[in-house]
Amino acid sequence: MKVGPVIAILDYGMGNIHSIYNALTFIGADARIVGDPKGLKDAGGIVLPGVGAFGDGIRNLRRMGFEEALSREVIEGGKPFLGICLGLQLLGSVGFEHGRNEGLGWIKGVVERFPASHEGEVLRVPHIGWNDVTFLKRDGLYSSLGETQSFYFVHSYVLRPDDPSVVSGTCSYGIEFAASVESGNISAVQFHPEKSHKSGLAVLKNFLDKTKG
């Protein structure tokens, strides 16, 4: 029997929800896949996963009524929130994948594509594989994880926050980019914790602890 608050995983048509569900239930969370904004009301924590393009993702959130519900529950209600991969990027002000699209604007900044090269080095895009993340904040998602751990990434775009103080972890792939952001009850990671073995499960456990108050 699962105990603790319900963790709502948004199903807005952008994939990856079942692997997140499996990882959360493995660590003891009462995780539920939610395809209706009304399902966020009784949740103690909210996870926004996602694989795909920024424009499709934000359009789906708005079409399904999730944008307003998320604002009410997370921004106004203060519920713990975790964005994963595309779920991090959608927090930005604007994204430029397949055209210009306004994001949720919770973390002010621009979502841009990786450069094709940096200082003469050709970069393979998308960025796929394991890379070290250096922790700038160690009292949230990375509690008890030391100074750095390796996580699994699959992405072509990165969020460049206007305020560097929200960045809680960085990764280098040609350029240094924000691997995670944390600001109050809002947190998000560019990597996939559900595919990152023990380190990823530890990140999810730390998020789960935040939902318990």
N, C-alpha and C positions, 0 to 999 in steps of 0.2 A: 504494500500500500504506500502510495506516494504521500509525503507530508510537505508542508510549507506552501507558499503562495503559488498560484497558477502562473506559469510562464507562457505567454501567448506568442506563437511564431506566426508572423504574417504570411499568408498565402495570397500573393498578388500576381501570380502568373509568371514569376521570374526564376523559378527553379530552386533547387538545392535545399528544399525545406525538410525532406525526410532524413537526410544525413544530419542536419542540425537537431531534429527531433530525437534521433537515435542517440546522439552524443549527450544531449541534455537528460534524457531518461536514464542513460547509463550512469550518470553521476547523481541520480536520485531526484531530479526535478519532476514536478508535475507539469510536464510540457503538453501543450495543446496547439494543434494547427488551426488557425483562425482565418476564415475566408470572408467574414462579415465584420465590419467595424464595430458592431454592437458587442462582439466577443471580447473587445479590449477592456470593457467596463469593469469586469470582475477580475482582471489579471493583476498580479502583483509586480510583474515585470514583463517587458515587451522586447522581442527580438525581431529585427528587420534584416533578413538575409537577402541574397540576390545574386544571380549570375546573368549577365546580359548587358544591354546597352542602357545608358543613362536616360535617354529620351523615352524609351519604352517603359522603363521602370517608373519614372515620375508620372507619366500619363496613366499607367495602370493604377497607381496609388490614388490619383485624383478621380479617375473614372469610377473606382470602386468605393469612394468616400472615405478612404483611409487617411488622407492628408488632414482633414478636419478632426477626425477622431484621434489621430496621433497628437495633434496640437493640444487638444483638450486633455488627454490623459498624461502626456509627457511634459509639455511645456507648462500648462496650467496646473495639472495634478501632481507633477513631480515624480511620476513613476520611473523607476530605473529602466533605462533603455540601452540596448546593445545593437549596433549596426554591424553587419558583416559584409565585407567586399563591396558590392554595389550598394549595400545598405549604409556603408560609410560615405560613399561618394554622393549619394542622394541628399546628405545633410548639407552639402555645399550650397553656395548662392546660385551658381550657374555651372552647367556642364556643356562641353562642346563635342560630345560624341554624336555623330550623325546630325549635326546642326546645333544651334544654340537653344538650350532649354533651362528654364528657371528651376532650381532645386528647392528643397524645403527651407533653406536659409538658416538652419539652426547653428551651423558653424560657418561663419562668413569666410568665403574663399572661392577659388575657381578650381574646377576639375578639368585637367588637361591631359593630353596623351603624352606618354613617354617620348622623349626625343629619339630620333633614329640613331643618333650617335652623340658621344660626349668626349671632348678633348681627343678626337681622332679614333676613339673606340666605337665600333659598330655595336649597337645594342639590339638584341633580338627582342622583338615585341610581338606578342605579349610576353611579359615577364612571368615565367613559369618555373616553379621549383622551390627548394628550401633555401632560405636566407636568414641570417642572423638579424635579430631586432635588438637594438640597444635601448634600454629602458631609461626614460627621463623622469618618470614618476613610478614609485614602487609601493604605493599604498592603496592602489585600486586594482585594476585588472592584473597587474604583475606582482601582487603581494606574494612574498615568499619565493619568488622565482630568481632572485639574484640580480645581476646586472644585465644579463643578455641571455636569450634563448633563440633557438632556430624554429621557424614556422614556415608553413607551406603557402605560397602565393600563386595566384593565377589572375593576372590583370594587365590591361593596356593603358589605363588611366590612373592618375593620382590626384588627390585633393591637396591643394596648396592653401592652407589656412592663412587668413590675414593676420591673425593673432598667434604667434608662435607658442605662447604659453599654454595653449590647449593641446599641443602635441605631447603625448605621453610615451611614444616610442618611435624610433627612426630606423630606417633600413637604407642600405646603399646598393643601388643597381645602376651603375654609371653615374647617376645623380643620387643625392640623399633625399629621401622623401618621407612623408608622415606615414608610418606603419599603423599608428593608432592615435586617436584623440580622446580626451576625457575632460569634461566640463560639467561639474555638478552631477546631476543624475543622468547625464548623457555621455555615453561611451561608444566607441566604434573602432573596429579593426579592419585593415585592408587585407590581411591574410585570412586563411580559413582555419579557425581553431578546431573545427570538427574533423579536419584532415591532418592535424598537427600532433597527433599522438599525445603523450603525457603532458607536454607543455600546453597544448591547445586545450585539453580537458581541464588543466589547472586554471587557465584563463576563464573558461566557462564556469568553473566552480567559484572563482572569485566574484564573477558577476552574480551568480546565484546567491552568494552570501550577502550581496548588497540589497537584494530583494527581500531579505528577511529582517531588515531594519536593525 
